Amino acid sequence: MITIHEKNSTTFDTLGLGALLPSLCTVKEELNGLYELELEHPYDEWGKWEDIEKERILVASTPRGKQPFRIYHIKPDMNGIQVNARQIFYDLLDNLCLNISVSGTAQTVINSIKNAFAYSMPFAFTTNMSGTGSVSASKVNPIAALLSDDEDASSFVKAFGGEILRDGFTVSMKTSIGQDRGVAIRYGKNLVGLEISEDISEVATRIYAFGKDGVSMSGGYLDSPYISSYRYPKIHVFEDSSLTYYELPGAVQALFNEGCDLPKVNIKANFQMLSQTAEYKEYSVLEEVQLGDVVTVSNVKMGFHKKAKVISYEWDCLLEQYNEVELGDFVADLTSSVTSGEKSLSTAVSASTEVKQVYGLITGKVTINDGGLYICVDGNSFDTATKLFHFGKYGLRFSATGTNGSWTTIIDSEGSVLSRM
C-alpha cells in the first residue's frame, strides 16, 4: 500500500491523506548513491490522483521496510500522472553548511556536520565507525559534506570511509550496512535475465615489486596462482618507497589476496526474466539479500571464488519483491568502504589511509616466521626494533634489547604467568 502525507509530516504511522492506487511503483537504491521512487497513477474515478502534489510525501515499502519519499517532479499526460520522489534524506540538499572545520572521532565529525546546518532539520545522525579523521569544508550542502568523493572535496566518507543507511529521518554512517548471509551463486554461461560483464583490462598476474631505495623483491617478481588462466602473464610494476626488502613479498601477496589477479565482475539479475529459465531456482537466493550484503560469486570456468557486494537494486513496491539486483566487485579493505564496483591493481594500491595504517602494522610491526610471532613496540620490522614481544615455543616473552638481546618470559608455554613486568 502506498500512502500520501502532507509536506510537513515527520511521522507516518497513519494513512495520512489516504492510500493511492498506482499502476506502477518502484524504488531504486545504490550503495552510497541515489535512493528514489518512481510512481505512475491513473486518473481514478475516486479522485485519489488529486492528492498528488509536489513536496508531499509518499510512504512505500522497500527491502528495509516502509520509507518516506518526497515528491519533487510530477508529469501528467493523457493516461495518468508520472511521479518522481526522493527518500526524505534528500531534504538535506536544501540546507547549507556554512563552515565545517573539525578533527576527532567519527561521531564528533558527524555531529559537527549537523551543527553546521544553516537551519535545523529533524534528522538524527549516528555512526558506528572508529578511528579519527577531519573534515574541512565551507558552503556545501550536508549531503556533500557526508558523501562527496570529488578529488578536491573534504567529506565524512573521504575521512572515514563507510556506507550510509537511510531510515526515515535517521542517517547512519556504518562500517558496512550489509552482512554475509551465506548466499552464493555460480556462473559459467550467460542466462536470460542474468547480465554478466567481466573486465580483465587491469588484471595483474605477475608483479615486479620495488621498495625503499629502489630495492627489489627477492626473485624480482611474484606470480599469481591464476597466471595460467590467461594467454600471457599480465605484468605490472608495484613500487612503494616506504617498504623494506622484507616487507615487499607480503605487500604483493596482499594485492593478490585483494583480487588484482581476477577480472572485475558485474552481475545484474533480472528476476522477471530469470523466472523464465530452468536455472531460476539457483539464482532465486539473491531475493534474500539486501543492499550492502556480501555474496560469494563462483566462476566455474576459471575455478575461482570471490566476494561481491549488492551495490544496487530495483524494488517493486506493489508486489514487495525485487525486480533487479546488481552485484559489483569491491576492495575488501578493513573499513569495507565501497562506493563503486571497481577492483584493480590501482584501487588495491590506493586503499584508504586507515587501511594503509593497518596494513603497515601487519607487514611491518607484526612479523610471523618459523620462530613465531613478533610484535614491534618501536621500529618498523622485527629485526630492527629495540622493544618487542614474541609468541613462540617459549610462550610470551619481551625484549628491550632487540631480537638478539635478552628476553624476559611473561607467560610460559604451559600458560603460567611468570612475570607481570
C-alpha positions in Angstrom: 0.0 0.0 0.0 1.3 3.4 -1.0 0.1 6.3 1.2 0.5 10.1 0.8 1.1 12.6 3.5 1.3 16.4 3.9 4.7 18.0 3.3 5.3 18.9 6.9 4.8 15.3 8.2 7.5 13.7 10.3 5.7 10.5 11.4 4.0 8.1 9.2 2.1 5.7 11.4 -1.3 6.7 9.9 -2.8 6.7 6.4 -2.1 10.4 6.2 -4.1 11.9 3.4 -5.1 8.3 2.3 -3.9 5.4 0.2 -3.2 5.8 -3.5 -3.9 3.4 -6.4 -0.8 3.5 -8.5 -0.4 1.2 -11.6 3.4 1.1 -11.0 5.6 2.0 -8.1 9.3 1.1 -7.9 12.2 2.1 -5.7 15.9 2.2 -6.8 18.8 2.5 -4.4 22.5 2.4 -4.9 25.2 1.9 -2.3 26.2 5.5 -1.1 24.2 6.7 -4.1 20.7 7.5 -5.3 17.5 6.5 -3.4 14.5 7.3 -5.5 10.9 6.3 -6.1 9.0 6.3 -9.4 5.2 6.1 -9.5 2.6 6.0 -12.2 -1.0 6.8 -11.2 -4.1 6.7 -13.4 -6.9 9.3 -13.2 -9.0 7.1 -11.0 -12.8 7.6 -10.5 -12.3 8.2 -6.8 -10.1 11.2 -7.4 -7.1 9.9 -5.4 -4.8 11.2 -8.1 -5.8 14.8 -7.0 -3.8 14.3 -3.7 -0.6 14.1 -5.6 1.3 17.4 -5.2 4.9 18.4 -5.2 6.6 18.2 -1.8 4.0 15.9 -0.4 5.5 12.6 1.0 4.8 9.1 -0.3 5.3 6.2 2.0 6.1 2.9 0.3 7.6 -0.5 1.0 11.4 -1.1 0.5 13.6 -4.1 1.3 14.2 -2.5 4.7 10.6 -1.7 5.4 8.4 1.4 4.8 10.2 4.6 3.9 9.1 8.2 3.1 9.9 9.8 -0.2 9.3 13.5 -1.0 7.8 14.3 -4.4 10.0 16.6 -6.5 8.7 16.0 -10.0 5.2 15.5 -11.5 4.4 14.9 -15.2 0.7 14.5 -16.1 -0.2 13.1 -19.6 -3.3 11.7 -21.3 -3.1 8.4 -19.4 -2.2 9.5 -15.9 0.5 11.1 -13.7 4.2 10.2 -13.6 5.8 11.0 -10.2 9.4 11.1 -9.1 10.3 11.3 -5.4 13.5 11.0 -3.3 13.9 9.4 0.1 13.4 12.0 2.8 17.2 12.1 3.3 17.4 14.4 0.2 15.7 17.2 2.1 19.3 17.9 3.2 20.0 19.1 -0.3 18.2 22.3 0.5 20.3 23.1 3.6 23.8 24.6 3.8 26.8 24.0 6.0 28.4 27.4 6.1 31.6 26.2 7.7 32.9 22.9 8.9 36.4 22.5 10.5 36.6 19.5 12.8 39.0 16.8 13.8 38.2 13.9 16.0 36.2 10.7 16.2 33.6 9.8 13.6 30.8 10.7 15.9 32.4 14.1 16.7 32.8 14.8 13.0 29.2 13.8 12.1 27.8 15.9 15.0 29.8 18.9 13.7 28.3 18.5 10.3 24.8 18.6 11.7 25.7 21.6 14.0 26.9 23.5 10.9 23.4 23.5 9.3 22.2 26.9 8.3 18.8 25.9 9.9 17.8 22.9 12.0 16.1 19.8 10.5 14.5 16.8 12.2 17.4 14.4 11.3 19.4 12.2 13.7 23.0 11.3 12.8 24.7 8.3 14.1 27.8 6.2 13.3 29.5 3.0 14.5 32.8 3.8 12.8 36.1 4.0 14.8 39.3 6.0 14.3 39.8 9.7 13.9 39.7 12.0 11.0 39.0 15.5 9.9 36.6 17.4 7.6 37.2 21.0 6.5 34.6 22.4 4.1 32.5 25.6 3.6 29.4 26.5 1.7 28.4 22.9 0.9 25.1 21.1 1.4 25.0 18.4 4.2 24.9 15.5 1.7 28.1 16.7 0.0 29.7 17.0 3.5 28.8 13.4 4.2 29.3 11.6 0.8 31.3 13.7 -1.7 34.2 11.8 -3.2 35.3 14.7 -5.5 39.1 15.0 -5.7 39.2 18.4 -4.1 36.4 17.8 -1.6 36.6 17.1 2.1 33.8 14.8 3.4 33.0 12.2 6.0 33.4 9.3 3.6 36.8 10.6 2.5 37.9 10.8 6.1 36.5 7.5 7.4 35.1 5.5 4.5 31.9 3.7 5.3 28.4 3.2 3.9 25.2 5.2 4.5 22.0 3.7 5.9 19.0 6.0 5.3 16.0 5.1 7.5 13.3 7.8 7.7 14.9 10.8 9.4 17.8 8.7 10.8 21.1 8.9 8.9 23.7 6.3 9.9 27.2 6.0 8.7 28.4 2.4 9.2 31.4 0.4 8.5 29.1 -1.8 6.4 25.3 -1.7 6.1 25.1 -5.3 5.0 26.3 -8.7 6.1 27.4 -12.0 4.6 24.2 -14.1 4.8 26.0 -17.1 3.3 24.4 -16.6 -0.2 26.5 -18.0 -3.0 25.9 -18.1 -6.8 27.7 -19.8 -9.6 28.0 -18.7 -13.2 29.7 -20.1 -16.2 27.4 -19.1 -19.0 25.1 -16.2 -19.8 21.4 -16.7 -18.9 18.3 -14.8 -19.9 17.9 -12.4 -17.0 21.5 -12.7 -15.8 23.6 -9.9 -17.3 27.3 -10.6 -16.6 30.3 -8.5 -17.5 33.9 -9.3 -16.9 36.8 -6.9 -17.5 40.4 -8.2 -17.5 41.9 -4.9 -18.7 43.6 -4.2 -15.3 44.3 -7.7 -14.2 47.8 -8.3 -12.8 49.2 -11.9 -12.6 52.9 -11.2 -12.3 54.1 -8.3 -10.2 57.6 -6.8 -10.0 58.0 -5.0 -6.7 60.4 -2.3 -5.7 60.7 -0.7 -2.2 62.9 1.6 -0.2 65.9 3.0 -2.1 64.8 1.0 -5.2 65.4 -2.4 -3.6 63.7 -5.2 -5.5 61.9 -8.2 -4.0 63.7 -11.5 -3.7 63.5 -13.1 -7.2 62.3 -9.8 -8.6 58.7 -10.8 -9.0 55.8 -12.9 -7.7 53.3 -14.8 -9.8 49.6 -15.2 -9.1 48.1 -18.7 -8.9 45.8 -17.6 -11.8 48.7 -16.8 -14.1 47.9 -19.7 -16.4 44.2 -18.6 -16.7 45.2 -16.0 -19.3 47.1 -16.2 -22.6 50.1 -14.3 -21.4 51.4 -13.3 -17.9 49.9 -9.9 -17.1 52.9 -8.0 -15.8 52.6 -4.9 -13.5 55.1 -3.0 -11.5 54.5 -2.2 -7.9 56.6 0.5 -6.1 56.3 1.7 -2.5 59.3 3.6 -1.2 58.2 3.0 2.4 58.6 -0.8 2.2 61.7 -2.7 3.1 63.1 -5.7 1.3 61.5 -8.0 3.9 58.1 -6.3 3.5 57.8 -6.5 -0.3 56.6 -10.1 -0.6 53.8 -9.5 1.9 52.7 -6.4 0.1 52.5 -8.2 -3.3 50.7 -11.1 -1.7 48.2 -8.7 -0.2 47.4 -7.3 -3.7 46.7 -10.9 -4.9 44.6 -11.5 -1.9 42.6 -8.4 -2.7 41.8 -9.8 -6.2 44.1 -7.8 -8.5 44.7 -11.1 -10.4 40.9 -11.6 -11.1 38.5 -9.9 -13.5 36.3 -7.1 -12.4 32.8 -8.6 -12.4 29.4 -7.0 -12.5 26.2 -9.1 -12.4 22.7 -7.9 -12.8 19.9 -10.3 -12.0 16.6 -9.5 -13.6 14.1 -11.7 -11.7 11.3 -11.3 -14.1 13.4 -12.6 -17.0 15.2 -15.2 -14.9 11.9 -16.8 -13.9 11.5 -17.9 -17.5 14.7 -20.1 -17.3 15.2 -23.6 -15.9 18.1 -22.3 -13.8 15.9 -19.7 -12.0 15.9 -21.6 -8.7 19.7 -21.5 -8.5 19.6 -17.7 -8.6 16.5 -17.0 -6.5 18.7 -16.9 -3.4 19.5 -13.3 -4.5 16.0 -12.4 -3.4 17.2 -12.9 0.2 19.9 -10.2 0.1 19.8 -6.5 0.9 21.9 -3.5 -0.2 25.4 -3.8 1.0 25.3 -7.6 1.6 28.2 -9.7 0.6 27.6 -12.6 -1.8 30.1 -15.3 -2.8 30.4 -15.5 -6.6 32.0 -18.5 -8.3 33.1 -18.8 -11.9 33.0 -22.5 -12.8 35.1 -22.0 -15.9 38.0 -20.2 -14.2 37.6 -22.1 -10.9 37.7 -19.0 -8.7 35.5 -17.8 -5.8 35.3 -14.1 -4.9 33.2 -11.8 -2.8 30.9 -9.2 -4.3 28.6 -6.7 -2.8 25.0 -5.8 -3.6 25.6 -2.3 -4.9 22.1 -1.5 -6.2 18.6 -2.8 -6.6 15.2 -2.1 -8.1 12.2 -2.9 -5.8 8.5 -3.4 -6.8 6.6 -1.6 -4.0 3.3 -3.1 -5.1 4.4 -6.7 -5.2 7.0 -6.2 -2.5 9.8 -8.0 -4.3 12.9 -7.3 -6.3 12.8 -6.6 -10.0 16.6 -6.5 -10.2 19.7 -6.9 -8.0 23.2 -5.8 -9.1 26.4 -7.2 -7.7 29.7 -5.5 -8.1 33.3 -6.0 -7.1 34.7 -4.2 -4.2 38.0 -3.7 -2.5 37.9 -5.8 0.6 39.6 -3.3 2.9 39.2 -3.2 6.6 36.7 -0.4 6.5 34.5 -2.0 3.9 34.3 1.4 2.2 32.7 0.7 -1.1 31.5 3.5 -3.4 32.0 1.8 -6.8 32.0 -1.6 -8.4 35.7 -1.4 -9.5 38.6 -3.5 -8.3 42.0 -3.5 -9.9 45.7 -3.2 -9.0 45.3 0.6 -8.9 42.3 0.5 -6.5 44.0 -2.0 -4.3 47.2 0.1 -4.0 45.3 3.3 -3.4 43.4 2.0 -0.4 42.2 4.4 2.3 44.6 6.0 4.8 43.2 3.8 7.6 43.8 0.6 5.6 47.3 1.6 4.8 48.0 2.2 8.5 46.7 -1.2 9.5 48.5 -2.8 6.5 51.7 -1.2 7.7 51.1 -2.6 11.1 50.6 -6.1 9.7 53.5 -6.1 7.3 56.0 -4.2 9.4 55.1 -4.1 13.1 53.9 -7.7 13.1 56.0 -10.5 11.6 55.4 -14.2 11.5 58.2 -16.6 10.7 59.4 -20.0 11.7 60.4 -18.6 15.1 56.9 -17.4 15.9 55.1 -14.1 16.1 56.9 -10.9 16.7 55.2 -7.6 17.6 57.3 -4.5 17.5 56.8 -1.7 20.1 59.2 0.5 18.2 60.9 0.3 14.8 59.3 -0.9 11.6 60.4 -4.5 11.5 61.3 -7.2 14.0 65.0 -7.3 13.0 65.5 -3.5 13.7 63.1 -3.0 16.6 64.6 -2.5 20.1 61.5 -3.3 22.1 59.3 -6.2 21.0 57.1 -9.1 22.2 57.5 -12.6 20.9 55.0 -15.5 20.9 56.6 -18.9 20.3 57.7 -22.2 21.8 58.8 -20.4 25.0 55.5 -18.7 25.5 55.1 -14.9 25.6 58.4 -13.0 26.0 59.5 -9.4 26.0 62.9 -7.9 25.0 64.1 -4.3 25.4 67.3 -5.0 23.6 66.2 -6.4 20.2 65.8 -9.9 18.9 69.4 -10.8 19.8 69.2 -9.3 23.2 67.9 -10.8 26.5 64.3 -11.9 26.8 62.0 -11.9 29.8 59.4 -14.7 29.8 56.0 -13.3 30.8 53.8 -16.4 30.2 55.5 -19.8 29.7 54.4 -22.4 27.2 52.2 -24.0 29.8 50.2 -20.8 30.3 51.7 -20.0 33.7 52.3 -16.3 34.4 56.0 -15.8 35.4 56.3 -12.0 35.2 54.0 -9.0 35.3 56.7 -6.7 34.1 
